[in-house]
Structure formats: C-alpha cells, structure tokens
Amino acid sequence: MNTIIEHLKNHRPLYFAIGFTLLFVLYISLVLVPFSSCYRLDVGSNSLGLAIYNTEMVQGFFQARDQAQLFCYSQFLQFWDVIFAVISTAMFGSWIIYLFKNKRLLLVTPTVLGMIADWSENFLEILMLKTYSYSGAISETLVSLGSGLNIFKLTMSGLTWLIILVGIILALKTFLTKPKLT
C-alpha cells in the first residue's frame, strides 16, 4: 500500500496534467461548443478573440448578429470563456510543471499572463458590445486595446506551446540518453 501511495505522490504532476487535459477536452465538447452555438453564423468570423481585429471587423461582427445572438455572445464572454481560460491554463501549466519536474515554475508565467489577457480582452469586448448596443458605434480606443490584448494573448499562447515543446524535447533527450539497466 505504501508503494502505491509513494508512486501516486511521485507522479502527481503527470496525473494532474492528464486530468486537466481530459477536463479540457470534455469542456470544449460538452460546454464550449454547445454554448457558443447561439451566436455562431454559417459564414464569417465567430470569435473576435482568435484574430487581430480592427473597428470595421468588430462592427461587421456585431452587425451580422441579432440582439439575441449579441446577448448570447456577451454571456459567453462573461462566463463560459472565463472558465475555459482557467481550465486551459491549468492544463498547460500542469504539463509545464510535469515536463520541467517542478524546477522551473516560472515557466508557467506566460500561460497565466495569457489567461489574464484573455479575461481583459473579454471585458473590453463586452464594453464594445454595450457601446454598440446603446449607440450603434464602437470606440476605436476599445478596439485597439482589445486587439492589443489579443496579440499579447496569442503571443503568450505561442510561448506556452514553445515551452511545452522544449520540455518534450528535453524529456525525450533524457529518456533516450539514460543508461540502460541490464
């Protein structure tokens, strides 16, 4: 029994990484996709957070949707997308902690900064949406700030993937160069 407990303690980061990965996949398929369907269109962009955007793009995004879809998008940004950012941060952070054996916790920073940027961008998108709903206009300042945060978020995401790739390469190198016990 003690060996099982010791094994679980020694592999805890791996189990967290696998668990958060499963949660990530389940959340996307069971929550994110269904709850985002209420504002999706068959043609055109269905998210501002996946591209660098300008005032015309935001205006077009909002104009292409009716009030119910815009309300749904607002709710999605306030709740479901926030949870997604937490789950994805936990997943990527767990993999980084596992791959670097708890020795380089600072490497989780881009993942956390990306989550904060995503939340901030969501807040600005909600402000843009409220401004649009009240006046039909969109603040260029809000669009610039939102797009800037989006660029930062995407940069942090790329850096997170790079850190994970380096971790995988280092783990493979260690595994392949480890002396064989005979």
DRENFI-676569 format. One record per residue: x, y negated, z of N, C-alpha, C in turn. Coordinates in Angstrom, 2 decimals. Example, Ala and Ser with C-alpha at 12.3 -4.5 7.8 and 13.67 -1.06 7.14 Angstrom:
BEGIN
+---------+---------+---------+---------+---------+---------+---------+---------+---------+
!    n_c1 !    n_c2 !    n_c3 !   ca_c1 !   ca_c2 !   ca_c3 !    c_c1 !    c_c2 !    c_c3 !
+---------+---------+---------+---------+---------+---------+---------+---------+---------+
!   13.19 !    5.69 !    7.80 !   12.30 !    4.50 !    7.80 !   13.20 !    3.30 !    7.80 !
!   12.85 !    2.25 !    7.08 !   13.67 !    1.06 !    7.14 !   12.90 !   -0.03 !    7.87 !
+---------+---------+---------+---------+---------+---------+---------+---------+---------+
***
This chain:
BEGIN
+---------+---------+---------+---------+---------+---------+---------+---------+---------+
!    n_c1 !    n_c2 !    n_c3 !   ca_c1 !   ca_c2 !   ca_c3 !    c_c1 !    c_c2 !    c_c3 !
+---------+---------+---------+---------+---------+---------+---------+---------+---------+
!    0.82 !    1.19 !    0.00 !    0.00 !    0.00 !    0.00 !    0.87 !   -1.26 !    0.00 !
!    1.95 !   -1.23 !    0.77 !    2.85 !   -2.39 !    0.82 !    3.50 !   -2.66 !   -0.52 !
!    3.81 !   -1.59 !   -1.27 !    4.43 !   -1.79 !   -2.59 !    3.45 !   -2.44 !   -3.56 !
!    2.17 !   -2.10 !   -3.44 !    1.16 !   -2.73 !   -4.30 !    1.04 !   -4.21 !   -3.98 !
!    0.99 !   -4.53 !   -2.71 !    0.90 !   -5.94 !   -2.28 !    2.14 !   -6.70 !   -2.72 !
!    3.29 !   -6.09 !   -2.56 !    4.54 !   -6.73 !   -2.97 !    4.56 !   -6.95 !   -4.49 !
!    4.09 !   -5.95 !   -5.24 !    4.02 !   -6.07 !   -6.70 !    3.10 !   -7.23 !   -7.09 !
!    1.94 !   -7.33 !   -6.44 !    0.99 !   -8.41 !   -6.74 !    1.60 !   -9.77 !   -6.42 !
!    2.32 !   -9.88 !   -5.32 !    2.97 !  -11.14 !   -4.95 !    4.03 !  -11.53 !   -5.97 !
!    4.81 !  -10.55 !   -6.41 !    5.89 !  -10.82 !   -7.36 !    5.37 !  -11.21 !   -8.74 !
!    4.19 !  -10.78 !   -9.09 !    3.64 !  -11.05 !  -10.42 !    2.45 !  -12.02 !  -10.39 !
!    2.29 !  -12.70 !   -9.28 !    1.16 !  -13.63 !   -9.13 !    1.09 !  -14.66 !  -10.26 !
!    2.20 !  -15.31 !  -10.64 !    2.10 !  -16.29 !  -11.75 !    1.59 !  -15.67 !  -13.05 !
!    1.99 !  -14.44 !  -13.34 !    1.52 !  -13.77 !  -14.54 !    0.02 !  -13.52 !  -14.46 !
!   -0.46 !  -13.06 !  -13.31 !   -1.89 !  -12.80 !  -13.16 !   -2.71 !  -14.08 !  -13.25 !
!   -2.18 !  -15.18 !  -12.70 !   -2.87 !  -16.46 !  -12.84 !   -2.91 !  -16.88 !  -14.31 !
!   -1.80 !  -16.73 !  -15.01 !   -1.75 !  -17.11 !  -16.42 !   -2.74 !  -16.29 !  -17.25 !
!   -2.77 !  -15.00 !  -17.03 !   -3.71 !  -14.14 !  -17.75 !   -5.15 !  -14.50 !  -17.38 !
!   -5.39 !  -14.70 !  -16.09 !   -6.74 !  -15.05 !  -15.63 !   -7.23 !  -16.36 !  -16.21 !
!   -6.38 !  -17.39 !  -16.20 !   -6.78 !  -18.68 !  -16.76 !   -6.93 !  -18.61 !  -18.29 !
!   -6.15 !  -17.75 !  -18.94 !   -6.30 !  -17.56 !  -20.38 !   -7.66 !  -16.93 !  -20.69 !
!   -8.03 !  -15.93 !  -19.93 !   -9.35 !  -15.31 !  -20.11 !  -10.46 !  -16.32 !  -19.84 !
!  -10.32 !  -17.11 !  -18.78 !  -11.30 !  -18.14 !  -18.46 !  -11.39 !  -19.17 !  -19.59 !
!  -10.25 !  -19.54 !  -20.15 !  -10.18 !  -20.49 !  -21.26 !  -10.98 !  -19.97 !  -22.46 !
!  -10.73 !  -18.73 !  -22.84 !  -11.41 !  -18.12 !  -23.99 !  -12.92 !  -18.02 !  -23.72 !
!  -13.28 !  -17.57 !  -22.53 !  -14.69 !  -17.46 !  -22.18 !  -15.36 !  -18.83 !  -22.15 !
!  -14.68 !  -19.82 !  -21.61 !  -15.26 !  -21.17 !  -21.54 !  -15.50 !  -21.74 !  -22.94 !
!  -14.53 !  -21.55 !  -23.82 !  -14.72 !  -22.04 !  -25.19 !  -15.91 !  -21.36 !  -25.85 !
!  -15.96 !  -20.03 !  -25.75 !  -17.01 !  -19.31 !  -26.48 !  -18.38 !  -19.38 !  -25.81 !
!  -18.44 !  -19.41 !  -24.50 !  -19.74 !  -19.38 !  -23.82 !  -20.27 !  -20.75 !  -23.40 !
!  -19.38 !  -21.74 !  -23.30 !  -19.82 !  -23.06 !  -22.82 !  -19.53 !  -24.16 !  -23.84 !
!  -18.28 !  -24.33 !  -24.20 !  -17.89 !  -25.46 !  -25.03 !  -18.58 !  -25.46 !  -26.39 !
!  -18.53 !  -24.36 !  -27.09 !  -19.15 !  -24.29 !  -28.42 !  -20.68 !  -24.48 !  -28.33 !
!  -21.38 !  -23.76 !  -27.45 !  -22.83 !  -23.97 !  -27.39 !  -23.23 !  -25.39 !  -26.97 !
!  -22.55 !  -25.96 !  -25.99 !  -22.93 !  -27.29 !  -25.50 !  -22.51 !  -28.42 !  -26.43 !
!  -21.61 !  -28.14 !  -27.35 !  -21.23 !  -29.17 !  -28.32 !  -22.08 !  -29.09 !  -29.59 !
!  -22.89 !  -28.06 !  -29.71 !  -23.67 !  -27.89 !  -30.94 !  -24.76 !  -28.95 !  -31.09 !
!  -25.17 !  -29.58 !  -30.01 !  -26.27 !  -30.55 !  -30.08 !  -25.86 !  -31.86 !  -30.77 !
!  -24.58 !  -32.10 !  -30.96 !  -24.17 !  -33.32 !  -31.67 !  -23.38 !  -33.01 !  -32.94 !
!  -23.24 !  -31.73 !  -33.25 !  -22.47 !  -31.32 !  -34.44 !  -23.24 !  -31.59 !  -35.72 !
!  -22.48 !  -31.90 !  -36.76 !  -23.03 !  -32.08 !  -38.10 !  -22.39 !  -31.06 !  -39.02 !
!  -23.08 !  -30.73 !  -40.09 !  -22.54 !  -29.77 !  -41.05 !  -21.36 !  -30.34 !  -41.83 !
!  -21.37 !  -31.66 !  -42.02 !  -20.30 !  -32.32 !  -42.77 !  -19.71 !  -33.44 !  -41.92 !
!  -18.42 !  -33.66 !  -42.07 !  -17.77 !  -34.76 !  -41.36 !  -17.17 !  -34.33 !  -40.04 !
!  -16.58 !  -35.29 !  -39.37 !  -15.90 !  -35.05 !  -38.10 !  -16.91 !  -34.81 !  -36.98 !
!  -16.60 !  -33.84 !  -36.13 !  -17.47 !  -33.55 !  -34.99 !  -16.82 !  -33.89 !  -33.67 !
!  -15.65 !  -34.52 !  -33.71 !  -14.98 !  -34.95 !  -32.50 !  -14.02 !  -36.08 !  -32.82 !
!  -14.06 !  -37.10 !  -32.01 !  -13.09 !  -38.19 !  -32.18 !  -11.75 !  -37.82 !  -31.56 !
!  -11.76 !  -36.92 !  -30.58 !  -10.56 !  -36.59 !  -29.84 !   -9.57 !  -35.69 !  -30.55 !
!   -9.86 !  -35.31 !  -31.78 !   -8.95 !  -34.41 !  -32.48 !   -8.17 !  -35.09 !  -33.60 !
!   -8.33 !  -36.40 !  -33.74 !   -7.64 !  -37.12 !  -34.81 !   -7.38 !  -38.55 !  -34.35 !
!   -6.43 !  -39.19 !  -35.01 !   -6.19 !  -40.61 !  -34.78 !   -7.34 !  -41.33 !  -35.48 !
!   -7.97 !  -42.27 !  -34.78 !   -9.14 !  -42.89 !  -35.36 !   -9.05 !  -44.41 !  -35.34 !
!   -9.89 !  -45.02 !  -36.18 !   -9.98 !  -46.48 !  -36.24 !  -11.45 !  -46.88 !  -36.09 !
!  -11.71 !  -48.18 !  -36.12 !  -13.06 !  -48.68 !  -35.89 !  -14.05 !  -48.13 !  -36.90 !
!  -13.67 !  -48.07 !  -38.17 !  -14.57 !  -47.57 !  -39.20 !  -14.92 !  -46.10 !  -38.96 !
!  -13.95 !  -45.30 !  -38.56 !  -14.20 !  -43.89 !  -38.29 !  -15.17 !  -43.72 !  -37.12 !
!  -14.96 !  -44.50 !  -36.06 !  -15.82 !  -44.42 !  -34.89 !  -17.24 !  -44.86 !  -35.26 !
!  -17.33 !  -45.97 !  -35.99 !  -18.63 !  -46.47 !  -36.44 !  -19.35 !  -45.40 !  -37.27 !
!  -18.65 !  -44.79 !  -38.20 !  -19.23 !  -43.74 !  -39.03 !  -19.65 !  -42.52 !  -38.21 !
!  -18.83 !  -42.17 !  -37.24 !  -19.13 !  -41.03 !  -36.36 !  -20.44 !  -41.28 !  -35.62 !
!  -20.59 !  -42.48 !  -35.06 !  -21.81 !  -42.80 !  -34.32 !  -23.02 !  -42.97 !  -35.24 !
!  -22.84 !  -43.61 !  -36.39 !  -23.95 !  -43.85 !  -37.31 !  -24.51 !  -42.55 !  -37.89 !
!  -23.68 !  -41.54 !  -38.01 !  -24.11 !  -40.27 !  -38.60 !  -25.01 !  -39.46 !  -37.66 !
!  -25.13 !  -39.91 !  -36.40 !  -25.89 !  -39.16 !  -35.41 !  -27.09 !  -39.98 !  -34.92 !
!  -28.15 !  -39.26 !  -34.56 !  -29.31 !  -39.95 !  -33.99 !  -29.09 !  -40.16 !  -32.49 !
!  -30.04 !  -40.81 !  -31.84 !  -29.89 !  -41.15 !  -30.42 !  -29.75 !  -39.91 !  -29.54 !
!  -30.49 !  -38.87 !  -29.85 !  -30.39 !  -37.63 !  -29.06 !  -29.00 !  -37.01 !  -29.18 !
!  -28.44 !  -37.03 !  -30.38 !  -27.09 !  -36.48 !  -30.58 !  -26.05 !  -37.33 !  -29.87 !
!  -26.22 !  -38.64 !  -29.89 !  -25.28 !  -39.52 !  -29.21 !  -25.36 !  -39.33 !  -27.69 !
!  -26.56 !  -39.15 !  -27.17 !  -26.72 !  -38.88 !  -25.75 !  -26.04 !  -37.56 !  -25.39 !
!  -26.25 !  -36.55 !  -26.22 !  -25.62 !  -35.25 !  -26.01 !  -24.10 !  -35.37 !  -26.02 !
!  -23.57 !  -36.15 !  -26.97 !  -22.12 !  -36.35 !  -27.06 !  -21.60 !  -37.02 !  -25.79 !
!  -22.33 !  -38.00 !  -25.30 !  -21.95 !  -38.69 !  -24.07 !  -21.91 !  -37.72 !  -22.89 !
!  -22.95 !  -36.89 !  -22.78 !  -23.00 !  -35.89 !  -21.70 !  -21.85 !  -34.89 !  -21.83 !
!  -21.58 !  -34.49 !  -23.05 !  -20.48 !  -33.55 !  -23.31 !  -19.15 !  -34.14 !  -22.83 !
!  -18.90 !  -35.40 !  -23.17 !  -17.65 !  -36.05 !  -22.78 !  -17.54 !  -36.21 !  -21.26 !
!  -18.67 !  -36.47 !  -20.61 !  -18.65 !  -36.71 !  -19.17 !  -18.50 !  -35.44 !  -18.35 !
!  -18.94 !  -34.33 !  -18.88 !  -18.96 !  -33.13 !  -18.06 !  -18.19 !  -31.96 !  -18.67 !
!  -18.66 !  -31.44 !  -19.79 !  -18.10 !  -30.19 !  -20.33 !  -16.66 !  -30.35 !  -20.81 !
!  -16.33 !  -31.48 !  -21.41 !  -14.97 !  -31.70 !  -21.89 !  -14.00 !  -31.93 !  -20.74 !
!  -14.49 !  -32.50 !  -19.65 !  -13.65 !  -32.70 !  -18.46 !  -13.25 !  -31.34 !  -17.87 !
!  -14.22 !  -30.44 !  -17.78 !  -13.94 !  -29.10 !  -17.26 !  -12.98 !  -28.36 !  -18.18 !
!  -13.17 !  -28.52 !  -19.50 !  -12.27 !  -27.89 !  -20.46 !  -10.83 !  -28.35 !  -20.24 !
!  -10.64 !  -29.63 !  -20.01 !   -9.29 !  -30.16 !  -19.78 !   -8.66 !  -29.54 !  -18.53 !
!   -9.44 !  -29.35 !  -17.49 !   -8.93 !  -28.73 !  -16.26 !   -8.53 !  -27.28 !  -16.52 !
!   -9.40 !  -26.54 !  -17.19 !   -9.12 !  -25.12 !  -17.45 !   -7.91 !  -24.97 !  -18.37 !
!   -7.83 !  -25.78 !  -19.42 !   -6.68 !  -25.65 !  -20.32 !   -5.39 !  -26.06 !  -19.63 !
!   -5.45 !  -27.08 !  -18.78 !   -4.26 !  -27.49 !  -18.02 !   -3.82 !  -26.37 !  -17.08 !
!   -4.78 !  -25.74 !  -16.41 !   -4.45 !  -24.62 !  -15.52 !   -3.84 !  -23.46 !  -16.30 !
!   -4.39 !  -23.19 !  -17.48 !   -3.87 !  -22.09 !  -18.29 !   -2.43 !  -22.38 !  -18.75 !
!   -2.25 !  -23.53 !  -19.41 !   -0.91 !  -23.85 !  -19.91 !    0.09 !  -24.00 !  -18.77 !
!   -0.33 !  -24.65 !  -17.69 !    0.56 !  -24.80 !  -16.53 !    0.95 !  -23.46 !  -15.94 !
!    0.00 !  -22.53 !  -15.86 !    0.30 !  -21.19 !  -15.33 !    1.32 !  -20.46 !  -16.19 !
!    1.16 !  -20.58 !  -17.51 !    2.12 !  -19.92 !  -18.39 !    3.50 !  -20.55 !  -18.25 !
!    3.57 !  -21.85 !  -18.12 !    4.87 !  -22.52 !  -17.95 !    5.51 !  -22.07 !  -16.63 !
!    4.73 !  -22.03 !  -15.56 !    5.25 !  -21.59 !  -14.27 !    5.74 !  -20.15 !  -14.35 !
!    4.97 !  -19.30 !  -15.03 !    5.39 !  -17.90 !  -15.18 !    6.67 !  -17.79 !  -16.00 !
!    6.70 !  -18.45 !  -17.15 !    7.84 !  -18.31 !  -18.05 !    9.13 !  -18.88 !  -17.46 !
!    9.01 !  -19.91 !  -16.64 !   10.21 !  -20.52 !  -16.06 !   10.40 !  -20.10 !  -14.60 !
!    9.70 !  -19.08 !  -14.18 !    9.88 !  -18.44 !  -12.86 !    9.82 !  -19.42 !  -11.69 !
!    8.87 !  -20.33 !  -11.72 !    8.66 !  -21.32 !  -10.65 !    9.87 !  -22.25 !  -10.42 !
!   10.86 !  -22.22 !  -11.32 !   12.07 !  -23.00 !  -11.10 !   12.00 !  -24.38 !  -11.73 !
!   11.14 !  -24.57 !  -12.68 !   11.07 !  -25.83 !  -13.42 !    9.64 !  -26.37 !  -13.40 !
!    9.12 !  -26.63 !  -12.21 !    7.74 !  -27.08 !  -12.07 !    7.50 !  -28.42 !  -12.76 !
!    8.54 !  -29.20 !  -12.92 !    8.41 !  -30.50 !  -13.59 !    7.98 !  -30.33 !  -15.05 !
!    8.22 !  -29.15 !  -15.61 !    7.84 !  -28.89 !  -17.00 !    6.32 !  -28.85 !  -17.19 !
!    5.57 !  -28.79 !  -16.10 !    4.11 !  -28.80 !  -16.18 !    3.60 !  -30.23 !  -16.40 !
!    4.45 !  -31.22 !  -16.19 !    4.05 !  -32.63 !  -16.27 !    3.36 !  -33.01 !  -17.58 !
!    3.89 !  -32.63 !  -18.76 !    3.17 !  -33.01 !  -19.99 !    1.75 !  -32.46 !  -20.06 !
!    1.54 !  -31.28 !  -19.52 !    0.21 !  -30.69 !  -19.52 !   -0.74 !  -31.52 !  -18.67 !
!   -0.29 !  -31.91 !  -17.48 !   -1.11 !  -32.72 !  -16.58 !   -1.34 !  -34.12 !  -17.17 !
!   -0.30 !  -34.71 !  -17.73 !   -0.46 !  -36.03 !  -18.36 !   -1.43 !  -35.98 !  -19.54 !
!   -1.40 !  -34.88 !  -20.29 !   -2.33 !  -34.70 !  -21.40 !   -3.77 !  -34.63 !  -20.90 !
!   -3.98 !  -33.95 !  -19.78 !   -5.31 !  -33.86 !  -19.20 !   -5.81 !  -35.24 !  -18.76 !
!   -4.95 !  -36.00 !  -18.11 !   -5.32 !  -37.35 !  -17.67 !   -5.61 !  -38.25 !  -18.87 !
!   -4.81 !  -38.13 !  -19.91 !   -5.05 !  -38.91 !  -21.13 !   -6.38 !  -38.52 !  -21.77 !
!   -6.69 !  -37.23 !  -21.75 !   -7.96 !  -36.77 !  -22.32 !   -9.13 !  -37.35 !  -21.54 !
!   -9.05 !  -37.31 !  -20.22 !  -10.11 !  -37.88 !  -19.39 !  -10.26 !  -39.38 !  -19.67 !
!   -9.14 !  -40.07 !  -19.77 !   -9.17 !  -41.51 !  -20.02 !   -9.76 !  -41.81 !  -21.39 !
!   -9.39 !  -41.03 !  -22.36 !   -9.94 !  -41.20 !  -23.71 !  -11.45 !  -40.95 !  -23.70 !
!  -11.89 !  -39.92 !  -22.99 !  -13.33 !  -39.65 !  -22.88 !  -14.05 !  -40.86 !  -22.29 !
!  -13.48 !  -41.46 !  -21.25 !  -14.08 !  -42.64 !  -20.63 !  -14.21 !  -43.77 !  -21.65 !
!  -13.15 !  -43.99 !  -22.43 !  -13.19 !  -45.05 !  -23.43 !  -14.20 !  -44.73 !  -24.55 !
!  -14.30 !  -43.46 !  -24.93 !  -15.30 !  -43.09 !  -25.94 !  -16.72 !  -43.34 !  -25.42 !
!  -16.94 !  -43.06 !  -24.16 !  -18.26 !  -43.33 !  -23.56 !  -18.54 !  -44.84 !  -23.56 !
!  -17.51 !  -45.64 !  -23.24 !  -17.69 !  -47.10 !  -23.31 !  -17.98 !  -47.55 !  -24.74 !
!  -17.29 !  -46.97 !  -25.71 !  -17.55 !  -47.30 !  -27.12 !  -19.00 !  -46.95 !  -27.48 !
!  -19.43 !  -45.80 !  -27.03 !  -20.78 !  -45.33 !  -27.32 !  -21.83 !  -46.24 !  -26.68 !
!  -21.58 !  -46.66 !  -25.44 !  -22.52 !  -47.58 !  -24.78 !  -22.57 !  -48.92 !  -25.50 !
!  -21.41 !  -49.43 !  -25.88 !  -21.35 !  -50.69 !  -26.62 !  -22.11 !  -50.56 !  -27.93 !
!  -21.89 !  -49.46 !  -28.62 !  -22.57 !  -49.22 !  -29.90 !  -24.09 !  -49.13 !  -29.69 !
!  -24.51 !  -48.43 !  -28.65 !  -25.94 !  -48.25 !  -28.39 !  -26.64 !  -49.57 !  -28.08 !
!  -25.93 !  -50.47 !  -27.37 !  -26.54 !  -51.75 !  -26.99 !  -26.50 !  -52.78 !  -28.10 !
!  -25.39 !  -52.84 !  -28.82 !  -25.23 !  -53.93 !  -29.78 !  -25.03 !  -53.49 !  -31.22 !
!  -24.78 !  -52.21 !  -31.44 !  -24.52 !  -51.74 !  -32.79 !  -23.09 !  -52.00 !  -33.24 !
!  -22.31 !  -52.64 !  -32.38 !  -20.91 !  -52.95 !  -32.69 !  -19.99 !  -52.12 !  -31.79 !
!  -18.75 !  -52.03 !  -32.21 !  -17.76 !  -51.29 !  -31.43 !  -16.55 !  -52.18 !  -31.22 !
!  -16.06 !  -52.23 !  -30.00 !  -14.91 !  -53.05 !  -29.67 !  -13.64 !  -52.46 !  -30.28 !
!  -12.94 !  -53.28 !  -31.06 !  -11.67 !  -52.83 !  -31.65 !  -10.64 !  -52.53 !  -30.58 !
!  -10.71 !  -53.25 !  -29.47 !   -9.78 !  -53.00 !  -28.36 !  -10.00 !  -51.62 !  -27.78 !
!  -11.27 !  -51.25 !  -27.55 !  -11.56 !  -49.92 !  -27.03 !  -11.12 !  -48.83 !  -28.00 !
!  -11.35 !  -49.06 !  -29.29 !  -10.94 !  -48.09 !  -30.30 !   -9.41 !  -47.94 !  -30.30 !
!   -8.71 !  -49.05 !  -30.24 !   -7.23 !  -49.00 !  -30.22 !   -6.72 !  -48.27 !  -28.99 !
!   -7.30 !  -48.59 !  -27.83 !   -6.88 !  -47.92 !  -26.60 !   -7.20 !  -46.42 !  -26.66 !
!   -8.41 !  -46.08 !  -27.13 !   -8.81 !  -44.68 !  -27.23 !   -7.93 !  -43.91 !  -28.19 !
!   -7.65 !  -44.51 !  -29.34 !   -6.80 !  -43.85 !  -30.32 !   -5.37 !  -43.70 !  -29.79 !
!   -4.90 !  -44.71 !  -29.09 !   -3.56 !  -44.64 !  -28.48 !   -3.48 !  -43.52 !  -27.45 !
!   -4.51 !  -43.41 !  -26.61 !   -4.55 !  -42.32 !  -25.64 !   -4.63 !  -40.96 !  -26.34 !
!   -5.35 !  -40.93 !  -27.45 !   -5.45 !  -39.69 !  -28.22 !   -4.09 !  -39.28 !  -28.77 !
!   -3.34 !  -40.24 !  -29.29 !   -1.99 !  -39.95 !  -29.78 !   -1.12 !  -39.43 !  -28.64 !
!   -1.22 !  -40.08 !  -27.48 !   -0.44 !  -39.63 !  -26.32 !   -0.85 !  -38.22 !  -25.92 !
!   -2.16 !  -37.95 !  -25.88 !   -2.68 !  -36.62 !  -25.52 !   -2.16 !  -35.56 !  -26.49 !
!   -2.22 !  -35.86 !  -27.78 !   -1.74 !  -34.90 !  -28.78 !   -0.23 !  -34.69 !  -28.68 !
!    0.50 !  -35.75 !  -28.34 !    1.95 !  -35.64 !  -28.14 !    2.24 !  -34.74 !  -26.94 !
!    1.50 !  -34.94 !  -25.85 !    1.70 !  -34.10 !  -24.65 !    1.32 !  -32.65 !  -24.94 !
!    0.30 !  -32.45 !  -25.77 !   -0.08 !  -31.10 !  -26.16 !    1.03 !  -30.44 !  -26.97 !
!    1.59 !  -31.17 !  -27.91 !    2.71 !  -30.64 !  -28.69 !    3.91 !  -30.32 !  -27.82 !
!    4.19 !  -31.19 !  -26.87 !    5.31 !  -30.97 !  -25.94 !    5.04 !  -29.74 !  -25.07 !
!    3.81 !  -29.57 !  -24.65 !    3.43 !  -28.39 !  -23.85 !    3.68 !  -27.11 !  -24.65 !
!    3.23 !  -27.11 !  -25.91 !    3.45 !  -25.93 !  -26.76 !    4.94 !  -25.68 !  -26.98 !
!    5.72 !  -26.75 !  -27.13 !    7.17 !  -26.60 !  -27.30 !    7.80 !  -25.99 !  -26.05 !
!    7.39 !  -26.45 !  -24.88 !    7.91 !  -25.91 !  -23.62 !    7.58 !  -24.42 !  -23.50 !
!    6.35 !  -24.06 !  -23.86 !    5.95 !  -22.65 !  -23.79 !    6.76 !  -21.83 !  -24.79 !
!    6.96 !  -22.35 !  -25.99 !    7.76 !  -21.64 !  -27.00 !    9.18 !  -21.43 !  -26.51 !
!    9.79 !  -22.46 !  -25.93 !   11.14 !  -22.33 !  -25.38 !   11.15 !  -21.29 !  -24.26 !
!   10.12 !  -21.30 !  -23.41 !   10.01 !  -20.31 !  -22.34 !    9.93 !  -18.89 !  -22.87 !
!    9.15 !  -18.70 !  -23.94 !    9.03 !  -17.37 !  -24.56 !   10.38 !  -16.95 !  -25.14 !
!   11.06 !  -17.86 !  -25.82 !   12.37 !  -17.54 !  -26.41 !   13.36 !  -17.18 !  -25.31 !
!   13.40 !  -17.94 !  -24.23 !   14.32 !  -17.64 !  -23.13 !   13.97 !  -16.30 !  -22.47 !
!   12.68 !  -16.01 !  -22.31 !   12.28 !  -14.74 !  -21.71 !   12.68 !  -13.57 !  -22.61 !
!   12.48 !  -13.74 !  -23.92 !   12.90 !  -12.69 !  -24.86 !   14.41 !  -12.49 !  -24.85 !
!   15.14 !  -13.59 !  -24.81 !   16.60 !  -13.51 !  -24.77 !   17.05 !  -12.78 !  -23.51 !
!   16.46 !  -13.11 !  -22.38 !   16.80 !  -12.44 !  -21.13 !   16.47 !  -10.95 !  -21.20 !
!   15.30 !  -10.64 !  -21.73 !   14.87 !   -9.25 !  -21.85 !   15.79 !   -8.45 !  -22.77 !
!   16.16 !   -9.05 !  -23.90 !   16.97 !   -8.33 !  -24.88 !   18.43 !   -8.20 !  -24.48 !
!   18.93 !   -9.12 !  -23.66 !   20.34 !   -9.06 !  -23.26 !   20.53 !   -8.42 !  -21.88 !
!   19.44 !   -8.03 !  -21.24 !   19.55 !   -7.40 !  -19.92 !   20.23 !   -6.05 !  -20.08 !
!   21.20 !   -5.78 !  -19.22 !   21.88 !   -4.46 !  -19.31 !   20.88 !   -3.33 !  -19.09 !
!   21.03 !   -2.30 !  -19.91 !   20.14 !   -1.13 !  -19.81 !   20.61 !   -0.23 !  -18.67 !
!   19.64 !    0.21 !  -17.86 !   19.96 !    1.15 !  -16.79 !   19.89 !    2.57 !  -17.36 !
!   20.94 !    3.31 !  -17.17 !   20.95 !    4.69 !  -17.67 !   21.10 !    5.68 !  -16.57 !
+---------+---------+---------+---------+---------+---------+---------+---------+---------+
***
